[in-house]
Amino acid sequence: MSASYRQGAEGGELRRASKGRRPTFVRQESWRYLRVKPNWRRPRGIHSKMRESVSGHMPLVRVGYRSPVALRGLHPSGYEDVLVHNVGELEGLDPRRHAVRIASAVGGRKREEIIRRARALGLRILNA
């Protein structure tokens, strides 16, 4: 797939559209018992209607629901998330494709420098 297929806001829209077609996968009987959390667990019972994919029961996780390769791992905004530790790592980033996340180990003074330089380059900062 071409790079323009996943750039910036367009990538975010495509990502939301592909996620929207995917059902929410919930654990069997989680809607029935409060003690059973909705976090996905594969049904393994020998008489389980859900495991046998009987019509009217919740869908199982399948490979066909996976998102397109070009959209995998993108930030919900549609940008590629780039972890930055210093000002030098901002060079060579494309503002239409990349969004910057400043590492937690970076102190206040260097953080201000990174933010100033990122804004000058027109990069989106995810955690500032």
N, C-alpha and C positions, 0 to 999 in steps of 0.2 A: 504494500500500500504506500502511497505517496506521503511525503511529509505534510503537505497541505491538508491531508485527510484528518489530521489530529491536532492542528494548531490552535492554541488558545481557547477562546470562547467557543469556537466551532467544535473543538474536541470535547468541551464540557457538555454541549448540547447532544452530541452523538453518544457520549458516555451515559447521560441521563436517559436517552431514548433506549439504548440497549439494556440498561438496568431496569427500565420500566416494563420491558417484556418478560422479565424474569419473575416468577412467583416468589413469595416469601416462604422459605422452607422451615416448617416448624416440627417439633418432636411430636410423635404420635400420642394422642390423648392429652396433650398439654392444655388444650382448651377445656378439658373436662376436670382435671385435678390441679389445684393451686400448687401442690408440692412438686408437680412435674413442670419444670421450666421449659419455655419454648425453644431453647437452644437446640440446634439440629443434632439428632442421634439417628442412626440408621435403624429402622424397624427390623427385628430379627425373629419375631414370633412365628411359629409354624402355621398358624391360622390367620396371620395378620393381613387384613384387607389392603392396608396401605402398602405393605411390602409387595403384594401381588398386583399393585396398581389397578385395583378395582375402581370402576367409574364412580365418581362422587366423593372419592377420598383424596386426601392431600397428595400433591405430586412429590416424587422422590428426586433427590439431587442426581442429575445426569450430566454427562459431558456436553450435551447439546446446548445447555444453558450458559456455557462459558462465554465471556465477553470477547470481542474481536481482538486479535493480537495487537493492533495499532493502539487500542484504547486501554490495554491492560497496564496497571500500575500508575495511571495518570491521577493527578490530584482532581477532586471533584470539579474544580474550576476549568479543567481541560488542559492545564499546563503540566510539564514535567517538573517534578519536585527535585531541586538541587540543593544539597546540604553544603553550606559555605562556612569555612573556618577563618578565612582572611580575605582581604581586599583583592589579592591576586587571583583568587578563584572566580571572581566575577568576570574577568576578561574572557572573551570568547563565547559568552552566553548570549543567546538570541532572545530578545524581549518578547517576540511573538510566540516563542515555544517554551521558554523556561521560566519558572517561578523560583525565587530564592527562599530558602529556610535557613536561618542563622543557627548554628550549632549551639547547644546549651553551655558548652565549655567556654564560649567567647564572653569576655568581660564587657563592662559598660563602655569603656573608651573605644575599644576596637569595634564594638557593636555600632556605635554612633558613626564611625568611619565607614563601615560596611553599608549602613543605611544611606548615608550621604552619597556614596559612590553608586549604589544600586539605583537610587532615584535619578541620578545624573544620567545613567545608562538607560533609564526607562524600564527597569526590571520590576516585576511585582514581588513584594516581600510578604510571605505568608504568616510570619510570626513577629511582626513589629508594630 
